[in-house]
Amino acid sequence: MVRGNLRETLEKIRYGHGRRYALGRWAALLRFCDDGRIEIDNNAVERALRVVALGRKNFLFAGSDGGGESAAAIYSLLGTAKLNGIDPESYLRNVLSRIADHPIKRIEELLPWNVATSLSPGIHEAA
């Protein structure tokens, strides 16, 4: 009797938690229903973060705090290039070939969204 009541009570609690969770996000659910462009899940974000999760152990071996900050800057640049439809390897090759002679006061010209227009069409990733 006690175990039966316990099981029933636990199931009600779980159901209650799920119901509260759904009701707490009701406005977002309705927004999803009203606008078909909104994704129902965050799989795209999770795929983008997979690189960070897989590289987490590698970041431990950056050598120093400065090395870790440099690695973070490079990962951010390459991720931004990817988000701008540019092949990260081609972007890096392009920037490294130009950076030695590039004026430091105009370094923003080498950011991915500015370089994208100057790269040949073959360098952009297929959509």
C-alpha positions as CSV (number, residue, x, y, z in Angstrom):
1,M,0.0,0.0,0.0
2,V,2.7,2.5,1.0
3,R,4.8,1.6,-2.1
4,G,1.9,2.0,-4.4
5,N,1.0,5.4,-3.0
6,L,4.7,6.4,-3.2
7,R,4.9,5.4,-6.9
8,E,1.6,7.2,-7.6
9,T,2.7,10.3,-5.8
10,L,6.1,10.4,-7.6
11,E,4.4,10.0,-10.9
12,K,2.1,12.9,-10.1
13,I,5.1,15.0,-9.0
14,R,6.9,14.3,-12.3
15,Y,3.8,15.1,-14.2
16,G,3.4,18.3,-12.3
17,H,7.0,19.3,-12.9
18,G,6.6,18.7,-16.7
19,R,3.4,20.6,-16.7
20,R,4.9,23.6,-14.9
21,Y,7.8,23.5,-17.3
22,A,5.6,23.6,-20.3
23,L,3.3,26.3,-18.9
24,G,6.3,28.4,-18.0
25,R,7.4,28.4,-21.7
26,W,3.9,28.7,-23.1
27,A,4.5,32.1,-24.7
28,A,7.5,30.8,-26.5
29,L,5.5,27.8,-27.8
30,L,2.8,30.1,-29.1
31,R,5.5,32.2,-30.7
32,F,6.8,29.1,-32.5
33,C,3.3,28.2,-33.7
34,D,2.7,31.7,-35.0
35,D,6.0,32.1,-36.9
36,G,7.1,29.1,-38.9
37,R,10.6,30.5,-39.3
38,I,11.4,29.8,-35.6
39,E,13.1,26.5,-34.9
40,I,11.3,24.2,-32.5
41,D,14.6,23.0,-31.1
42,N,18.1,24.3,-30.6
43,N,20.0,21.6,-32.6
44,A,21.8,24.1,-34.8
45,V,23.2,25.8,-31.7
46,E,24.2,22.5,-30.1
47,R,26.0,21.5,-33.3
48,A,27.9,24.8,-33.3
49,L,28.9,24.3,-29.6
50,R,30.1,20.8,-30.3
51,V,33.4,22.2,-31.4
52,V,33.9,23.8,-28.0
53,A,32.9,20.7,-26.2
54,L,35.2,18.5,-28.2
55,G,38.1,20.9,-27.9
56,R,37.7,21.5,-24.2
57,K,40.4,19.1,-23.2
58,N,42.7,20.6,-25.9
59,F,42.2,24.0,-24.3
60,L,43.8,22.7,-21.1
61,F,47.1,22.3,-23.0
62,A,47.3,25.9,-24.3
63,G,50.4,26.3,-22.2
64,S,49.5,29.5,-20.4
65,D,46.6,31.9,-19.9
66,G,47.9,34.0,-22.8
67,G,48.0,30.9,-25.0
68,G,44.5,30.1,-24.0
69,E,43.3,33.7,-24.9
70,S,45.1,33.5,-28.2
71,A,43.5,30.1,-29.0
72,A,40.1,31.6,-28.1
73,A,40.6,34.6,-30.4
74,I,41.6,32.3,-33.3
75,Y,38.6,30.0,-32.7
76,S,36.3,33.0,-32.5
77,L,37.7,34.4,-35.8
78,L,37.3,31.0,-37.6
79,G,33.8,30.5,-36.2
80,T,32.8,34.0,-37.4
81,A,34.3,33.2,-40.8
82,K,32.2,30.1,-40.9
83,L,29.0,32.0,-39.9
84,N,29.7,34.4,-42.8
85,G,29.8,31.6,-45.3
86,I,33.6,31.6,-45.7
87,D,35.7,28.4,-45.6
88,P,37.7,29.0,-42.4
89,E,41.0,27.5,-43.8
90,S,40.8,29.8,-46.9
91,Y,40.0,32.8,-44.7
92,L,43.0,32.1,-42.5
93,R,45.3,31.5,-45.5
94,N,44.1,34.8,-47.1
95,V,44.5,36.8,-43.9
96,L,47.9,35.4,-43.0
97,S,49.2,36.2,-46.5
98,R,48.1,39.8,-46.1
99,I,48.6,40.6,-42.4
100,A,52.4,41.3,-42.4
101,D,52.0,44.3,-44.8
102,H,48.6,45.5,-43.5
103,P,48.5,48.7,-41.4
104,I,47.5,48.0,-37.8
105,K,45.1,50.9,-37.8
106,R,43.1,49.2,-40.5
107,I,43.1,45.7,-39.0
108,E,39.2,45.6,-39.0
109,E,39.5,45.3,-42.8
110,L,40.7,41.7,-42.1
111,L,37.6,40.7,-40.2
112,P,35.6,37.9,-41.8
113,W,32.6,40.0,-42.9
114,N,34.9,42.5,-44.5
115,V,37.1,39.9,-46.2
116,A,34.1,38.0,-47.6
117,T,33.5,40.5,-50.3
118,S,37.1,40.3,-51.5
119,L,37.5,36.5,-51.7
120,S,36.9,34.7,-54.9
121,P,33.5,33.0,-55.3
122,G,35.1,29.5,-55.0
123,I,36.3,30.2,-51.5
124,H,32.8,30.6,-50.0
125,E,31.3,27.5,-48.6
126,A,28.3,25.9,-50.3
127,A,25.1,26.7,-48.5
